[in-house]
């Protein structure tokens, strides 16, 4: 089932319950120590600076929330007209699918026509796999041509980052810190995100704070609304790009953002390779804001706008009224479909990946089978 993880997500799963969880808890300190050793070894490297930076602390590394009214397009235009020949090629490829003429609600979940039909249908909710496919396109483009983007010190995370961190935040809060405020239980894989080893596609291998200043990630709220977050490590601040602010009340957004406000600064301190570097950070929570002047979307197109907000801000391009007009939702979808088809032809097969990570070392696949990692 989609939405927030709960106990009924484990229906039909054979699990040695308490015994398996106890084993996982017993392994946690060892896994934590090994991950921290890797992170700290990588943090000892010389800090890499973008060519535009004269020191690790120059002010130009953080961009304004809305870039000034200039069309910079340093590498490519994210709203360039669709290549009609490529669109025709995609259409012909989809026609070869045996389920091409099957109604959407009857198409098999792994059908490529279902995957692309959802992506290209105006106001249709984008699933996790569509969101991650476009994030992978951005990761691939950034890996190949970082100079096209506004900084060489950024990373793009998949939907699992936010989903897992939000679900495991209670464990973090309930775990008791030591006398230094450390020793809390972080989500499984937190150190891997910090070290840039996940997501595995176009693995960055860049360390947060040492090589990374800006983090972009999509966030799924109650399986009914997508938002984008931009985490600025130097400013200790998070900006929420929300295409329909009425979909999440301020009180609800406080709850959504709390895991990132507390666990990102904690991770930076916990993984610091020295006392000197640790002193540079603080356990004090980050701040956040949700600008109310973000160009809005129609209900159903929030996922598309979320991805375009991330792409444009990372490129250093303004959120123009013309490009983000509500009527352009369909053209944005078609362009995404064509670009994904050309750059990641197997993206539709990502439906086979985990739909839910509910604990540090295990999850549920799309066939509702338990998978131990």
C-alpha positions, 0 to 999 in steps of 0.5 A, spaced: 500 500 500 502 507 498 502 512 504 506 512 510 508 505 513 504 501 518 504 495 521 499 492 516 504 493 510 507 487 513 501 482 511 503 476 509 510 476 510 513 471 514 518 474 519 521 471 526 519 477 529 522 479 535 528 474 534 530 478 527 529 485 530 534 483 536 539 481 531 538 487 527 539 491 533 545 487 535 548 488 529 547 496 529 553 498 533 558 494 528 554 497 522 555 504 525 562 503 527 564 501 520 560 506 516 563 512 521 570 509 519 568 510 512 565 516 512 571 519 517 576 517 512 573 520 506 572 526 510 579 527 511 580 528 504 582 535 502 576 539 501 574 540 494 572 547 492 568 549 485 572 553 481 568 559 482 570 559 490 576 562 493 575 559 500 571 554 503 566 559 506 565 564 500 558 567 500 557 565 492 556 558 494 548 558 496 543 561 491 537 565 493 531 562 493 528 564 487 534 566 482 534 573 479 530 574 473 535 572 468 535 566 463 542 563 465 541 556 461 549 555 463 548 548 460 541 546 457 534 549 457 530 545 461 524 547 457 526 547 450 521 544 445 520 537 445 524 533 439 518 531 435 522 525 432 524 522 439 517 523 441 515 519 435 520 514 436 517 513 444 510 512 441 512 507 436 516 503 442 510 503 446 505 500 441 510 494 441 508 493 448 502 487 448 498 491 453 498 498 449 491 498 448 489 495 455 485 500 459 490 503 464 487 500 471 488 493 467 495 494 465 500 490 469 504 494 474 510 492 470 508 494 463 512 499 460 505 502 457 502 503 464 509 507 466 509 512 461 502 513 460 501 515 468 507 519 466 504 523 460 497 523 463 495 530 465 494 531 472 495 524 474 499 522 480 506 521 479 509 514 483 515 514 487 518 510 481 517 516 476 520 521 481 526 517 482 527 516 474 527 523 473 532 524 479 536 519 476 536 523 469 539 529 473 544 525 477 546 522 470 547 529 467 550 532 473 555 527 473 557 528 466 557 535 466 557 539 473 559 545 470 552 546 467 549 547 474 550 553 479 555 549 483 559 543 483 558 542 490 551 539 490 547 532 490 540 529 488 537 524 493 531 519 491 524 519 494 527 513 499 531 518 503 525 522 505 521 516 506 526 512 511 528 518 515 521 520 516 519 513 518 525 512 523 525 519 526 521 516 532 527 511 533 532 517 533 528 521 538 527 515 543 534 513 543 538 516 549 544 520 547 551 520 551 554 526 555 556 529 548 549 529 545 551 523 541 550 516 540 543 516 537 540 511 533 540 514 525 536 511 520 539 505 516 543 508 511 544 515 513 552 514 513 551 512 506 547 518 504 553 522 508 558 519 504 555 519 497 555 512 496 547 512 496 543 512 491 547 508 487 546 510 481 551 515 478 554 514 485 557 521 487 562 519 493 562 526 496 561 527 503 556 532 506 559 538 508 566 536 506 564 536 498 557 537 498 553 544 500 547 543 497 542 537 497 536 536 493 530 531 495 523 530 493 518 528 499 512 525 499 506 527 504 501 522 505 501 519 498 497 525 496 502 531 495 509 532 492 514 537 495 521 539 494 526 540 499 533 544 498 538 543 504 543 548 505 549 545 509 553 552 510 546 556 511 543 551 516 537 552 513 532 548 508 527 551 503 521 547 501 518 548 494 511 547 494 506 547 488 500 547 492 501 550 499 494 549 501 495 541 501 500 541 507 498 546 513 503 549 517 502 545 523 503 538 518 509 541 515 512 542 521 512 535 523 514 533 515 520 537 516 522 535 523 526 529 521 531 533 517 531 539 521 534 535 527 538 529 524 542 533 518 546 537 523 546 531 528 549 527 522 554 532 520 557 532 528 556 524 529 560 523 522 566 529 523 573 526 523 576 530 528 574 534 534 576 541 530 571 539 524 566 537 529 566 544 533 565 547 526 558 544 526 552 544 531 547 539 534 542 545 534 537 544 529 536 547 522 531 552 520 526 552 514 522 556 510 516 555 505 516 561 500 509 563 498 511 566 492 512 559 488 509 558 482 503 554 483 501 547 480 494 544 478 492 538 483 495 532 480 501 535 477 505 537 484 510 531 482 512 534 475 513 541 478 517 538 484 522 535 479 522 542 475 523 546 481 529 542 483 532 542 476 531 549 475 534 551 482 540 546 481 541 549 474 541 557 477 534 558 473 529 563 475 522 560 476 518 564 470 511 564 470 511 563 462 515 556 463 511 554 470 504 556 467 499 551 469 497 549 462 504 547 461 503 541 465 502 536 459 508 539 455 513 538 461 510 531 462 511 529 455 518 532 455 520 528 461 518 522 458 522 523 452 528 525 456 527 519 460 526 514 454 533 517 451 537 517 457 535 512 461 531 507 457 530 502 462 527 507 467 520 503 467 523 497 470 525 501 476 518 498 479 522 492 481 525 496 486 523 497 494 517 500 495 518 501 502 524 501 507 521 500 514 527 498 518 534 499 518 536 493 515 530 490 511 524 492 507 518 490 503 518 489 495 513 490 490 510 483 491 510 484 499 516 479 500 520 481 506 527 482 504 533 483 508 539 487 506 
